[in-house]
Structure formats: structure tokens, C-alpha cells
């Protein structure tokens, strides 16, 4: 019998065909799994939203990242990119029509009116705003402005001081009056070593106005009579500090974070900053011995001190690209506001909602709480669209005073005229 030999060429070809067909079947199965997962034709697409804020450095290390991670876990189709930006940078970006906008922003409520009146923020839906027992939006003195933002955390702005430097100069307590502060600054300033008694940042809202309020002028900025005797006396006091070279170089020109770094380095003995700065000081230099006090008054302390207050709040830019996702993050952060306030060592919500002290509260927080309860707070401004212009007028005219180009009276008159022209 003749046995026909196997055609190996045909066999190899068949194997190749079956192998290729198998790959196609597996690939098709994988595609089908993704196409019809959860009943959708295509898999859901994740959206990345940008949250512009300056909060990270003022909170316990990793705390904001942790809160955002929890949000993403609860909202798997949303990813959040934190963008570090101070209020001035955020404001400039909102004003620039060519720049892309973040989806949710931290706002400075003291200067909110300007961007709100320019139509740069969305009105928030009623369900995210503070409400009364019957569900209506809670009425406050700032109800019209409040519809554009949600206040999350409040901060007092005390005077920080280096305990070791004051002690070495023979002082056992912080300055209580301007006269004491001037004396402290003279005895602690050592220009050869780059040490200065105090400092003023470019933010006149938190570095200059507190001195005016502590001088007995307890009204919002737009109601200040700059040519009044208490204000002119305040300008003269600030000018005297500068003339005696007791102020850190380039006053009214440095950012607040630059002054904080100088304080950490021992180059500034006393300066005004947010209570949130205490967290950053501990994180960056745990060994630094420091404390806080109220802004020294104009004369022997009589009556209540005045604390300037700023707030961290949330808003949705009108030109943002992902409104619903941004609102989801806003609602979530509102739910976690106690956690945000605790991590930032601030006050949850409005400053007059200061809760009862915890038994294990941080010593700086305990001192601030006691000072707060014995003090008044400065009225919040309702400056309009020209807020930055007016605040800059204060800074520019003070620079002219510091440079010897104007007297205190001329400086006061120029600032008063600038405010009058905008009203």
C-alpha cells in the first residue's frame, strides 16, 4: 500500500490561520468588555479640574492632599490638580481674557467685590450657601456678595514676634503700645547683621490698615477719613519706624511669604501675618521660639483691641470650563470645612463662629482665642471694582512718604482724594 505523505506546508498555513483567528477573537472580546461596561457604549471619561489656591503652605503638611484624595475616591470620574497661586495672581488671571481659567478658586473675601462686580464669578446655587432652618439662604450683612462665594475658614492677623530676640534685648513681654514697639524695634535692630525690628509687605490690606484700626479708627476702609488726626498720627508712626531704619529693606514691596521667610531666618523680629502662618513656621523651623499678640494700640491700652480678619473662601470663575465638576468639589470642601479649619489652625466659617476650645488645642491657637474674645474685629470692606486701584493708591503714597517725597499730611490728603474720586 502506498501511503501519501503529509503536506506540511498546508498544515503550517492552517496553524497560522487558526492562531490569527484566535488573536482576533480575544481582541474583540476585550473591546466588547470596554464598549459595554456598565451599559455604556464607551468607558466613562475622567475630567481633570484645576483648583487654584494658596492654602497648602498654611495647612498641616499633606492635609489638603489628603482631603483632595478623599474627594477623588468618592468621585472616581473627577481628578483635581492643585495650582499654587496667591490672590493677586488669581485675580490677574481672571481679568486676562486670553488666559485659561481654573475651575474653582480660593478667593480673598476682603477684596471679592471687585471681581464679582466685573462679572468674573458665577452666582452659586442656593444649596451650597448657608441656609436657615427652613432652607432659605441665610441673610447676612453681605448677602449680595455672599452669593458669589462660600466662606470656609477665617483667620485673625496678629503681630508675630521672636521670643528669643526680645528676651536677649531684655524684654519679657510683647509690645502693647506703639511707643513700646518703637523701643523694642530700636533695641533689636542690628543692620550689620541684617536684623530689623519690623516689616511691611506690599499687601496694605493686612500690613497697613491694621495699624490704622488699632489707632482707634474702627470703620471699613471706604469710610476712613485719611486726613483725621488719628490716621495722620498712624502715618507718622509708620514713617518714624522707616526713617530710623528699623524696617526690613524695601518696605511695601515684598510679598508676605518673603517676609515670613525672613522671620524664619531671624532677620525680622516682629511683623503682622495671618494666624495660618503659625503652621508654616512650625513646619519649616520647629525650633523657632515665637508667639503672637494683638496690634499695639496708639496709647496706653484702653478699651478693646482690634483684630483684622481675612477669610479663605471658594468661588467658581465665570469662564471656567468644568462647572458641574467644580461645584462637586466646592460642595465636598464645604462638608469638610471643619477638617480644613483644623488643619489650618483657623476658624471654621465666619470668624464670629469661633467654636469652644478643645482641651488639646495648640498653645498658639489657645492664645489667639483668648485675644480674640477680648478684642473687636475690623469691619469687612465692600470696595467695588476699583479695590485694587485704591489699595495701590495707599501703597504708592506711603512709599512716597517713606522716600521723603511727601509729608504725613500730604500723604493723607492724596489718599483721601483717591478714595473720593472713586465714590
Phi, psi and omega in degrees: 000139180262122181263124181287124179293150180291141178273095184293332178297315179296320181298315180297324179294319180295317178302317181298319180295314180295321179297315179295318180297322179296317178299317180297321180295314180297316180298318180296321179297317179298315179300317181297323178301315180287323182296322188246017177296132181057025176079005180265151177291320179234154179296144179302145181260135178281145178246132176258124177249152182255126178248107181270124184201165177241021192278331190308315184290341181264006180242161176307139186306127177082354185291318179292320176301321180294319179294319178294320178298321177296321178298314181296327178294322179277344180229076188298343181264005179237132173243143183245129174252116178283130179241119180281121181203130177284172187299321181299317179295318179297315179300315180299322179294324178292324181285335182275109183293342182274344183270140175294149184257145169298166181269330176217142184229151166278137181237152174266107187294335180294338181236025184289323189305323182303307183286331179291316182290341176274003178074026185267356180236149174280147169288131183280147178295150185303331186289347179259356181266155177305137184233162176273181183298329181268009174092356179282152179299129183295135179276130174228176179296339183244034186305317182297317178288327185296340181289350180260351184207160176241114180289132185247311183219141176248154181222137169278159177240092180272177172268120176273146176215148179274111185297316184297318181292318178295318180297319180297334179271001176096013182256129183259356179213160180289162179294139180252341180229168177297321180298318178295316181298319178298318179294316179299317182296321180295321186275351178249345180287131176220090186297332179296330179261002179075029180250130183232146185298321183208185184201156175229126178275177179284351181274092184294336180299317185257350183247336182250311181302324177303326178291325179291316178297319180292342178277005176102007179259085187266057179229161176301158186303322183288349179257359181292134172266098187293340180266006178285158182300316180300322181288316179298322177297323178294315178299322179294322179295315179296321179294322180296319177301318182288318181297327180276008178058041179259000184254137179308140186308150181057055179299149180066015180236340183272149173286160180298322180292330178292321178291324177298317178298322179292324176296317178298326181278356181084013181270346176234132183270319183220135176199160180270135175203169179293151176297340176295338181295336181300322179296317180293323179298314180297319183291320185274329182213079183301334183280349184291127178267110184218166174206186184226157176206174178285165178291125182304139180280172185286333182221191177308125185311125177214130184082193185270145174287169179236129177254126168288148182231136170236167185222147168266124180225170183240143178211162179247115178298142181297331182263013177295151186265345186229074188295312184295318179296321179295320177296326177297317178292319179300313180298320182294315179296327177296321177295329183261019187298328177295321179292320179297314181297319180295318181291334180263359184054042179247194181251126180297129174068223180290148185295336180278007175261021181308118184281170178297148184292143172278151182293332180256027183295146178303141181303321177295318177298319179298317180293317179298320179298316180296317178296319180299316183292339179259010185231168170260167176243147181292143180294141178286137181282153172241035179307142184270216188296341182258025182304310183295324178298316182290317178296325178290328176298321177299313183295314183297318181288328175292323175300320178296322176295313181296328181274002179078015182273342179219155173275172177300317181295319179294321178296313180299317181295321180294318179293318179299319180295322179296318179290321180295324182290340182263358184256000000 
